[in-house]
Amino acid sequence: KDASELEGYCNEHHVTQHDLLRELAIHLSSQAPIAQRRRLLIEIHGNDIPAWWIDQTQQPIDTRLLSISTDETFSSVWYDLKAPKVQALILNVRSKIYALPHFIREFNELRVLNITSYGIYPTELHELALISSLSNLRRLRLEHVSLSPSIQSIFELKNLEKLSLIMCEIGSALESCTVEPPMLSNLIELEIESCYDLKEVPPGLCSLDHLTKLSITNCHELDALPEGLGCLSNLEILRLHSCTRLSRLPESVGKLYSLVFLDISDCLSISSLPAQIGELNALRVLKMSGCHGLEELPDSVTNLTLLEDVICDEETSYLWSYYESDLCDLKINIVEEDRFANLMKIVVAQRAGQMEKKCDDVMAFLTQNMKVAPDQINHVMAVDAVGGEAGMQE
């Protein structure tokens, strides 16, 4: 691959679909009888389960993609659903507590499971142990949910290839990661993004022998990586973007002999790079803009003979200019620094851990002292959150 094609250049771009196209696709997929639809979208308001579902007999539905959306009043009371051919399951939730449906244990063909919470608070997931029965699951994505120690069932998925934890409340869930017995033996990609309370990466994750991509980004409480990181011998891509409290890379990073892409951009607290970084013989792209604490580079960077692109701010580019003559293929790409964005990263890092507690305190005060109904508070907070996000973008 050309260096410009490597992971990271398009990673922060998003594809959107016009609402009309989405509605058209939904309309076309809903023309066939329910039992024959290859894509089935179900919306549940309260506990109002569709009549066809309640009346379902022994005849299974033929769907391959199943999407179930529930609102904040859903009490996780499930009826049995026979859908043996389902390969992708999408669960959109809004309630503060949500139990996985028991019938997924019969989804023997399931390859993809996506659980997303759209509530104000991370949804507390129950019955996670059911996931361990999904022996053919390849991809699992959890977004804005609160994980519990029962996450151990996820680590038992021997065929899982990609695991994504987005905006999740981690707590002590990852403490159950162990080296023995081996876990997630076929995992290729691990993505952890915007998990505000993630403070450390458990050493057990360094035993993922087949891992080729590790992405831990926007985790503002993370201050250290395990010393065993160098054991990930097949790792090709390491992204640590915007881990603002991360102060250093472990010395064992030099043992990542397959690494071709490293992103430490906006890691504001990194003050030095380990001398062993010069042992990354396969490294071709290094992103490091916004590393304002970095005052010098180790002389070992002259050994990075395959390095083609360094993406950095103007200040860091001066550090690399001393080594350009030793690295004949090196191109230094200077990105324009957004000082306001950097300031906001620091503010977010400081406030992230406090936000949920403040929301709890406000809700308790309004409910007890001003007799305001919780659903009214949720509505106001949801509107305020949307407005605040729009303001940040402006």
N, C-alpha and C positions, 0 to 999 in steps of 0.2 A: 504493500500500500504506500501511496504518497503520504508524506507527513500531514498534509492538509486534510487527508481523508480519515485520519485517526480519530478515535473517540475524543469528544470534548468540543470540537468545533461546532457541531450542530446539537449538542446535548441539551442546551438551554433554549432551543427553539421549539415551538409548539405548533401542532396542526389543529386547526379549528374547522368545524363543519357548520354550514349555515343551517339555521333552525328549520327552514323550509325543506332542505334535503333530508334532515333528520326525520321530520314529520312524514315526509313522503315514504322514506324507507320503512318507518313503523306502520304506515297505512298499508303498504304493499304486503308486508309480512303478516298482517292481520286478516287478509282476505281468505286464507285457507281455514278449514275447521281446526279448532284448537288442538285436537289430537294429532293433526298432521303438520303443524307448523314447525319449521326448522329453527325459527327464532321466536321465542315466547317471552313477552314482557308483561309482568303482573304488577299492579299497584294495589296495595292494601291500605285502606283508611281505617284507623282504629283497629278493631279485630274483625272487620267485615271481609271475611274470606269469600272469594267469588263462588257462586253457587255450583258452577261446573266442577270446581275443585272438591268441594264437600261431597258432591254426588258421584265423584269418580269411582268407577267400579274396577274390575281387574284389568281393564283395557289401559295399557300404558300410553303416555303421550310420546310423540316421536321427535321432540325438539332436541337440537344439538346445543343451542345457546339459550340459557334460561336466566332472565333478569327478574329479581323480586325486590320491589321498593316498598318500604313500610314507613309510617310516620312516627311522631314522638309518643303517641298514645298506644302503640302496638305492645302487647304484653307477651309476645313470643309464644303464643299458643298455636301450635302447628297441627295441621291435618296431614295425613300421609299423602305423599305425591310420588307416583310411579313414573320415572323418566329415566330409564336405564341407558339411553344413548346420549345423555347430556355430556358434553365435552368442556363447556365453559359455563361457570356459574357466577353471576354478579349479584351481590347483596348490597343494596343501598339502604342505609338505616338512619334514623334520627333520634331514636330513644336513648336514654342514658344507660339502660341495661338491655342487653340483647343476647338471647340464647340461639345458637346455631340450630337450624332445623335437623331433627333426628334422621330424616329420610336421606340425608346426603351420604350416609354410610353405605347406601345401596347404589351410589353413583360410581360404579366400577370403571367407567370410561372417562371420568372427569380428569381433564388435563390442566385447566386454569380455574383458579378461585380468586375472586376479587371482592373484598369487603371494605366498603367506604362509609364512614359516618359523616353526615352533614349537620349534626347537632352543634350546639355552642360548645359543649364539653366533649372530651373524648368518650366514646361509648365503651362501657365495660362489657367485654365479651365473655359469655359463659358457654359451656359445653365445647370448649376448644379440643377436648380429647377426641371428639368425633373425627377430627381431621386426620388422625393417625390411621384411620381405616381407608384413606384415599391413596391406595398404593400406586396408582398411575399418575398422581398429580405432578405436574412439571413446573407450574408457575403459581406462586402465592403472593398476593399483594394485600396488605393491611394498611388502611389510611385512617388517621384520626381516631384510633381506638386505644383503649387502655389494656395493656397486656398483663397477664397474671402469671404466677409460677407454672400454671398448667400449660404454658407455651412449650413445655418439654415435649408434648406430643408432636409439635412441628419438627423438632430436631430428629424425630424418628422416621421422617419421610425419606426413604432411601433413594427415590427416583426424582426428588425435587431438584430442579436445575436453576431456578431463579427465585429469590426471596426479597421482597420489598417491604420495608417498614417506613411509612411516610407519616410524619406529624403524629407519631404514636407516643403515648405515655409509657415509658419503658419500666420505670420502677425497679424492682429487683428481678424482673423476669429473666434477664440474660445470665443471672448467676447460676442457672441450671445448665449452662453450657459447659460441657466437660470434654476432655480429651479421650477418656475411656468411659463407656464404649464409644467408638467413632460415631459421629453424628453427621447428618446431611452429606453422606459419602459421595454423592454425585453433583453437589451444588457447584454451579459454574459462576453465578453472579449473585452478589449480595449488595443490596442498596438500602442504606439507612439515611433518611433525609429529614431535617427539621424536627428531630426528636429532642425536645428542649431539655429533658432531664437526663439524657445520656451523659454520664460522667467518665465512664471508662469502657473499653472494649474488652470483654472477657478473654483470657488466654486461650480458652477452648476453641475460639474461632480460628486460631492459627493452625489448627489441625485439618482444615478443609483442603485436602490435597489437590482437588480438581478445580479450585477457584481460580478463574482467570480475570475477573473484574470485581474490585472492591470499591464501593462508593459510599463514603461517610461525609455528608455535606450539611452545612447550616446547623450543625449540632454545637451550640454555643457554650455548653457546659463541659464538653469533652476537653480534658487537659492532658491526656497521655494516651499513647498507643502501647500495646503489649510488646515486650522485648522479643517475643517469639515471632514477630511479624515476618521476619526473614525466612521462616519455615514454609511460607506460601510459595513454593518453588515454581508453580505454573502461573503466577500472577502476571498479567500483562498490562493491566490498567489499574491505577490507584488514584482515586479522586478524594481529596480532603478539603475541598473548597469551603471557605467561610466557617471553618472551625476556629472561632476567634480566640479561644483560650488555649488552644494547642500550642505548647511552648517548644516542642522539639520532636524530631523524628528519631526513632530508635536506631541504634548503631547497626542493628541487624538488617536494616533496609538495604545495605550493600549486598546482601545475599539474594536479592530478588533479581536473579540473572535473566529472567524472561521479561522484565518490565520494559515496556516501550513508551508508556505515557504516564506522567506524574503531574498532578494538579495540586498545588498548595496555595493557590491564589486566595488572597484575603484572609490568610491565617495570620492575623495581626500580631500574635504573641511570639511567633518563631523568631529567635534571635540569631540562630546559627544553623548550618547544615552539617551533618556528620561527615567526617573525613571519608567514611566508607561509601559515600554517594558516588565516588569515582569508580566504584566497582560495578556500577550499573551499565554493563557493556552493551546492552541492547537498547538503552534509552534513546528515543528519537525526539520526543516532545516534552518540554517542561514548562508548565504554566505557573507563574509565581508573582503576578502583579498584586500589589497591596500588602506585600510582606515588609512592612515599614520598620520592623525591629531588626531586620537583617542588615548588618554593617559590613560583612565581608563574605567571600566565598572560599571554601577550602581549595588548596592548590590541586587537589585530586581531580577537580572538574576537567583538567586537561586530558584525563584518560577517557572522557566520554566521546570517543571518536565517532560514534554513529549519531550523535546529537545534531538534529537539523534545525529545530525551532525552539527558541526561548521566547515565551510571551510574558512580558513584564512591563512595569511602569518605567518612566524615564529615569527615576532615581536608581532603580536596580540595574538598568541597562549600563550604567557607568561601571558597575562591578564586573559585568561580563566583558566589557570592552578590553580589559587587560588580557583576556584569554582568547580573543578572536583569532589571533595569529596561530594559535595552537590547534584550533578547531576549524579546519578549512571549510567544512560544509555548514557551519553554523549561521543561522539567520536570527537576528534579534528583532523581534516584532514588538514595538512599543504601543501599548494601549493607553488611551486617554484616561486619566484618573478622575473618578467621580468622588470628590471629597465628601459631599453630602451623603452619598450612599454609604461610604465608609463609616461616617458618624452614626447613621441610622443602624448599621450592623451592631455597633457598640451598644446603642440604646436598646435594641431588640434583645441582645444578649443579657443585658442587665434586667430587663423587664419580663422576659419569658417565664422565668420560674416563679414570678410574683403574680402574674395575671390571673391565674385560675383561683388562687386564694382570695384575691380582691373581689372577683366576681361572686364567689360564695358569700363573702361578708356582706356585699351590697344586697344580694338577694335575700339573705336572712334578715337584714335590717328592714327592708321594704315590706317583707311578708309579715314580720312580727309587729312592727311599729306603725306601719301605714296601711296595713290590711290590703296590700296589693296582691292580686292573684299571680301565682308563678307563671301561668301561661302569658299574661300580659307583660311580665318582665322579660320573658324569653323573646317575645316579639320585638320589643323595644331594643334589646341587646343585639338581635339579629340585624335589624335595620341599621343600628349604629356601627356594627362591624363592617357591613357593606360600604357604608359611607366613609368610614375610616380608611378602608383599603383603597377606595377610589381616590381619596385625598393623598395617600402616600404615592400613588402612581403619578398624580399630577405634580 
